[in-house]
Amino acid sequence: MSKKKKTKKKSKTFNKRQIKNMVLQFLESHPSRSFNYKQVCKALRLTGEDKRIKVHEALIEMSEEGFVKTPRRGSFQINQKGAYITGRIQLNRKGPATLVSPDVDEEIVISQGNLNHALHEDLVKVFIYARRRKMSEGEVVEILERNKSQFVGIVKVSKHYAFLVPDSPTMPYDIFILPSKLKGAKDNDKVIATIQEWPKEAKNPVGEVVEVLGQAGSHNAEMHAILAEFELPLHFPKHVEEEAEKIPDTIPASEIKNRKDFRKTLTFTIDPADAKDFDDAISIKQLKNKNWEIGVHIADVTHYVRPESIIEKEAYKRATSIYLVDRVVPMLPERLSNGVCSLRPNEDKLTFAVIFEMDENAKVINYRIERTIINSDHRFAYEEAQEMIETGEGVLAKEMTFLNDLAQKLRKERYNEGSINFERKEVKFKLDEKGFPTGVYFKISKEANQLIEEFMLLANKTVAEHIKKLGGKKAFVYRIHDKPDPEKLNHLSRFVKRFGYNLSTANKGNIANSLNEMIDDAREKPFRNLIEVLSVRTMAKAVYSTFNIGHYGLSFDDYTHFTSPIRRYPDMMVHRLLEKYLDGGKSVATEKLESQCDHCSNMEQKAVSAERASIKYKQVEFMQEHLGEEFDGIISGVTNWGIYVEITENGCEGMIPLRTLDDDYYVFDEEEMAIIGNVHKRKFQLGDELRVQVAAANLLQKQLDFELVQNEN
C-alpha cells in the first residue's frame, strides 16, 4: 500500500491593491504606533520575499500619496490628517471623479484607479489623503449603497458572449452577459440589465437581461428605455391592476350622508384637452349677502386608496405620475386615475374641498374645509374656457369671466406680496400615429390656465395655514422653497447687465420686483427663455418637508400640495393628515413623515428628468429631418467641450463642439460664461445670437451637433 503524498498547501497570492488595503487597515488599528515593513509583514502573516517586497512598495507608495507618514527612516505610521468620509460619487464627462459630501466644503478628487468599481451617485466610504497639490484626493474603500440597480442600453450579441452597451454617459463600463442570461434578447435590442457580480480584478461587471424593450430606435422601446434609465415603472404589476378592478364605482347612501352635498351647485372642470384624470373642480354660487361661494373640490382619492393596501404601497413607491412627450405613466391604476376618482362630468364624485366666501374684490371673507360630493356640470378644455373669457360668449361665459376676474385680482395681489412670475415656455410636439414628431410648438399659459392656477394656489395656501391655526404644532407635509443663494444671485445680476437689466439683490422684496420686471420685459425678446432659465437656476429647488420654511418663489409663509392627489402622493399624505387633524387626532411622528417627504421629492426629480429626456429625444428625432439646414439660435450654455445653442423657432438645443472651431484655440471662462479665443480673443458668450447648421443628430445619445455658420466678429 503506497503512502499518499502530502500536498503542499498553496500560498495565497495578493495583488498590489489588496496588499495596500490590508496594510492600511493594520496601521489604522494602531494609530499611535509606527512599524517597519518587516513588522507589518509579521503582523499580517505575510511570508515570502514577494509579499515582503509588495508590502514595502505599498508603504512607500502610500507615504508618497499621504496615506501614511514616516516619523523616522524606515518606519511608517497612519497619517491621521487623512480621514474617512461618506458621500456620493460624481463621474465626470472628462477627468477624475469627485465626491459630494455634506461633511466637507472642498472638492474631493478620486482618480479612475481609486474608484474600486464605484459608479455614478453611489453612496461610498472614502479615505481622504493628506492635502496635496491644493486639493484633497481620496480612494473609495467601501460601496455603502448602489445608486442604480438596473441599466439600460443596447445589447451586442456574438456567438459565445454578449455585452450591454449602456445608454447613460455616466456608466462608463459595458456589462458582460452570458448567452444564457439574455432572456431572448437579440443583437441591437434595447434591454434592461442588472449587475450580478463584479470580481475585484475584472474591468467589466457581469450581469443579466431582466427585460427586453424592443429594437433600438423604435418609438416604444426608446420611451420605455427613458423610464427604465431613471428606474421608473413601465407598467403596473398584475396584482395591483386586479386589486383596482375590485374597487366599486358606486357611492353608498351612508357615505353621501356624511358629506356636504354640492350636486345641485354649478360645478365644472378645466383641464388640457387630452386629459382624463380630473383632480379638481370649481363650484360657484352667489350668496344672499351678495358675496360669492367658490368651492375648490379635489378628488377624494384616500377614500378609495386605504393605508397599507396593495394600491397604496404601489402609489407610494411611484410617488408621482410621469408625463412623457407621448404618454402619461400614472401613479394610480387607470380604473382609479381615469375612472373612479376622476371628476368626470355628470357623475357623482366624492371630494375633499375648501369652500371660500369671497367678495367681488377677491377678498376671502371666510372659508371652511369639508368632505363633499359633487356632480360636475361641464368638462372644459383650457381652449374652450379661454374662448369664453376672450369673447364673453359660451355656455358658462358669465361665470367664467367672473371667476377669471377674481383670479386676476388674486394674481395681482400675489405679485404685490413678492411672488415671482416664472412662466417658461413649454415645448410641445405634434406626433403622427406612430409617435414620430411632425412639428414643434410652444404652449403658452393664458387666463384660463391662470384661473385654475390661482384658485389651486389659494386652496393649497389655506390648507397649510389652517394646520397652523389648529395649534399643537401638528406634523404636516409642506411644499417648501428656500431663498436663493446670494452668490448665485450676484452672478445672475452681473450677467444680465449685458442685456441692460439692473437686478436688485438688496432684500427679498427688491429681488422679486426686479426679477418680475426683467422677466416681463424679456417676454418678447429672443433671449427670453435664457433669462428665465438662468433665473430659475438661481433659485433653490422646491421640495416636500415637514420643516416649514415657507415658499420663497410664491412668497407664502405656509404652503402645501392638496389639489392633485390623483397624480401626486404628497397630496394623498396631506389629505390623510388633514382628515385626522380635523377629526381631532393627535400629531403623527415627524421622523417617518420626513422620510416619506424625501422619497417623494426624489421621485419627483426623477420624473422631471425623464420628461426632459423624452423631450430631448423627440427634438433630436425631429431635427433628423433637417440635417444640413440652417437656423438662428441663441447660446444657451457654454462648457469646456462645446457651445450649446437653442434654435429660436423650435426650442431644439444642440452643441457646437469646440474642436470644430478651427480659427483659434478656445478656452472656457466660467466667470464670464463664455468661450474665448486664446489668440484673437473672439468671445462666444451666453445669450449671444448665432446662425448654425444642423450637422448631426444622434438619437442613441439624444444629441444634436451644430456647426457655426455666421462667423463674423
Buried (B, 14 or more C-beta within 10 A) or exposed (E): EEEEEEEEEEEEEBEEBBBBBBBBEBBBEEEEEBBBBEBBBEBBEBEEEEBBEBBBBBBBBBBEBBBBBBEEEEBBBBBEEBBEBBBBBBBEEEEBBBBEBEEBEEEBBBEEEBBBBBBBBBBBBBBBBBEEEEEBBBBBBEBEEEBBEBBBBBBBBEEEEBBBBBBBEBBEBBBBBEEEBBBEBEEEBBBBBBBBEBEEEEEBBBBBBBBBBBBBEBBBBBBBBBBBBBBBBBEBEEEBBEBBEEBEEEBEEEBEEEBBEBBEBBBBBBBEEEBBBBBBBBBBBEEEEEBBBBBBBBBBBBBBBEEEBBBBEBBBEBBBBBBBBBEBBBBBBBBBBBBBBBBBBEBBBBBBBBBBBBEEEBBEEEBEBBBBBBBBBBBBBBEBBBBBBBEEEBEBBEBBBBBBBBBBBBBEBBBEEBBBBBBBBEBBBEBEEEBBBEEBEEEEEBBBBBBBBBBBBBBBBBBBBBBEEBEEEBBBBBBBBBBBEEEBBEBBBEBBEEBEBEBBBEEEEEBBBBBBBBBEBBEEEBBBBBBBBBBEEBBBEBBBBBEBEBBBBBBBEBBBBBBBBBBBBBBBBBBBBBBBBBEEEEBBEBEEBBEBBEBBBEBBBBBBBBBEBBBBBBBBBBBBEBEEEBBBBBBBBBBBEBBBBBBBEBBBBBBBBBEBBEEBEBEBBEEBBBBBBEEEEBBBBBBBEBBBBBBBBEEBBBBBBBBBEEEEE
